[in-house]
Amino acid sequence: MALPLELIDNVCFYLPAQDLLAVATANSVLCAVAQRLLFREVSVTRGKLPVALTLSNKPHLARHVRVFNVVVDPAANVLPAYYRALSTAISHMRELMSLSITVPAHHSSILPSDPRLSFPRLRVLQASFTLDPHVVRFLAKAPGLVALTLDHGPDPPYSEIPQTSIPQLASFSGSSKAAQRLIPGRPVSSIFLSSGDLTEDVVSALSMSSAPVSTLDATTTSLPLPILERLAVVMPKLEKIRLTTTYNLWDEFFNTPFIQNIKNALMDMDHLKSANVSGMLWKWLTKDGRVLTNEPHIPSLSFDDDHDVEWAHENNNSYYHH
């Protein structure tokens, strides 16, 4: 008597890829089961580039793909025809849940542009592109996207983003300019700015997210205090902050009012659990009220003082007081 298909699926799920290849040769039923599992997660890297050609030519296999990762070395001698085939392969992956593309930035046209296409299950997109017209058009095809990571390179000329695009976006990583175009009116709670200056105007734009912002990672060229004071006003639900500054703070590190003022600004954020401000680290426990468990102290200008042995400067440029 034939085994239920669900049972066969469960058994095959735990088989290594080599065994699944053997299962695929048994009969048509087992072949379908094995192919569904073999092509569920596909990674196309150096030495495996022809896999994309297979998926382009065999849509029935591409439809099994749920997670697709492609990396093409910029130095690789890849013909334009390959990128066209890669675009075709992606267009067949209607059930995609996660898509990661790392190819030369000028090949953003590999993102399918057919207006009839839709990727309703896509939740995560990472691409080595800026927010160019190809990306904007593709985002309109992914209404369920919750996490977006784009390249930090210079953004192309303005391309209008329909407000109906990516209505569920919760996390964004990319340039400051792209963030200002994408975040207002969308429920983005985690923001990671990989390039651009975090100014008070940018803070105001990012605060226009339709959801409370809980995580912010960014760089500013100015003193951090005005930025933190603005954050306390417009993003009161922040839980994690990492703010780096290119401003020379060496003299300020020995300035008691400077550090105290930063602490005061952070204390105004009632939900904050951790803050890393140019290497100065604060942490709070919030289980039973809000208790400060870690904060920076001012090191002595004289390194003969026993107090200085309490300081440790770790590789991540964070100062801890032990």
BELRA-V569371 format. One record per pair of residues at least 6 apart in sequence whose ideal C-beta (glycine too) atoms are under 7 Angstrom apart, sorted by the first residue. I is the first residue (numbers start at 1). J is the second residue. Records with the same first field share a line. If there is no record, write none. Layout:
I: J  J
This chain:
8: 33
9: 33
12: 20  23  33  34  37
13: 37
15: 23
17: 38
20: 34  37  38
23: 30  34
24: 30  31  34  35
35: 61  64
36: 64
39: 61  64  65
40: 64  65  66
41: 66  67
42: 51  65  68
43: 69
44: 51  52  69  70
45: 71
46: 73
49: 82
52: 70  85  86  89
53: 85
54: 61
55: 61  62  89  92
56: 85  88  89
59: 92
62: 89  92  93
63: 92  93  94  95
65: 93  96
66: 95  96  97
67: 97  98
68: 93  96  99
69: 100
70: 86  101  103
71: 102
72: 78  103
74: 104
83: 107  110
86: 110
87: 109  110  112
90: 110  112
91: 112  114  117
94: 119
95: 121
96: 119  121  122
97: 121  122  123
98: 123  124
99: 122  125
100: 126
101: 127  128
102: 128
103: 110  128
105: 128  129  130  151  153
108: 129  132  134  135
109: 134
111: 134  135  138
112: 138
113: 134  137
117: 141
118: 141
119: 141  142
120: 143  144
121: 144
122: 142  144  145
123: 144  145  146  147
124: 147
125: 142  145  148
126: 149
127: 135  150
128: 151
129: 135  150  151
130: 150  151  153  154  155  156  175  178
131: 150  155  178  181
132: 156  159
133: 159
135: 150
136: 159  161
139: 145  165  166
140: 162  165
142: 166
143: 167
144: 168
145: 166  168  169
146: 168  169  170  171
147: 170  171
148: 169  172
149: 173  174
150: 174  178
152: 174  175  194  195
155: 175  177  178
161: 181  182
163: 185
166: 186
167: 186
168: 187
169: 182  186  187  188
170: 187  188  189  190
171: 188  190
172: 179  182  183  188  191
173: 192  194
174: 194
175: 193  194  195  196
176: 193  195  196  197  198  202
177: 196
179: 191  193  206
180: 202  205
183: 191  206  208  209
184: 205  208  209
185: 208  210
186: 209  210
187: 209  210  211
188: 209  211
189: 211  212  213  214  215
190: 214  215
191: 206  213  215  216
192: 217
193: 217  218  219
197: 220  221
198: 218  219  220  227
200: 226  227  230
203: 227  230  231  234
204: 234
206: 213
207: 213  234  235
212: 237
213: 235  237  238
214: 237  238  239  240
215: 239  240
216: 238  241
217: 242
218: 243
219: 244  245  246
220: 227  243  245
221: 246  247
222: 245  247
223: 247
224: 243  245  262  277  278
225: 261  262  265
227: 243
228: 262  265  266
229: 265
231: 238
232: 265  268  269
236: 269  270
237: 271
238: 269  271  272
239: 271  272  273
240: 273  274
241: 272  275
242: 276
243: 277  278
244: 278
245: 278
249: 278
252: 258
254: 298  301
256: 298
259: 280  296  298
262: 277
263: 282  295
266: 272  275  282
270: 290
272: 284
273: 284  286
274: 282  283
275: 282
276: 318
279: 317  318  319
280: 296  319
281: 294  296  318  319  320
282: 292  294  295
283: 293  294
284: 290  291  292  293
285: 291  293
294: 320
296: 319  321
297: 321
299: 308  311
300: 307  308
310: 321  322
311: 319
312: 320  322
313: 319
314: 320
